[in-house]
Amino acid sequence: CVKSFGGAVQSGHNVGIRTDLSNSINGIRIKDVSADMYLLESTAKLNCGKDYKVDYLTENFGNFTENVSFKGVIGNNSFVWVASKNGLESGKTTTTGSKTISVGQDINISGMHNLMISATINSSDSDMSDNMRNRMIEIIGC
């Protein structure tokens, strides 16, 4: 899904993960799939045996069309996933990179973990400060 945002386009190569995604903390939104509810606490509690959808909104702030690579990591590489969006046009946004996580299968280590999502491009990004977002999660009952 690609959509126009209408934000100010800057010259050069620049993508970033936005922080203003609805129902997100620091730009990372987590939804309990079975309960159909967003987890809005700063530390999201994920129960073993349940599925959670993680998503985020990436924007191309630059004036070039970009191929964007995404990487998600939980903890010390306890669970890693990658995705990509080719042809993200200047001034457009995408939620490509959403991932459903099955707690107990994909990750089964109880306790506190950092969930990190990053977006990178092949060219030199003019502002790397908005390319990575973090959110704390707590795995319960595994």
Secondary structure, DSSP 8 states (H G I E B T S, - for coil): -EEE------SS--EEE-S--TT-BTTBEEEETTTTEE--SSEEEEETT-EEEEE--EEE-SSS-EEEEEEEEETTTTEEEEEEEEEE-TTEEE-TT-EEEEBTTTB---EEEEEEEEEEESS--S-GGGSEEEEEEEEE--
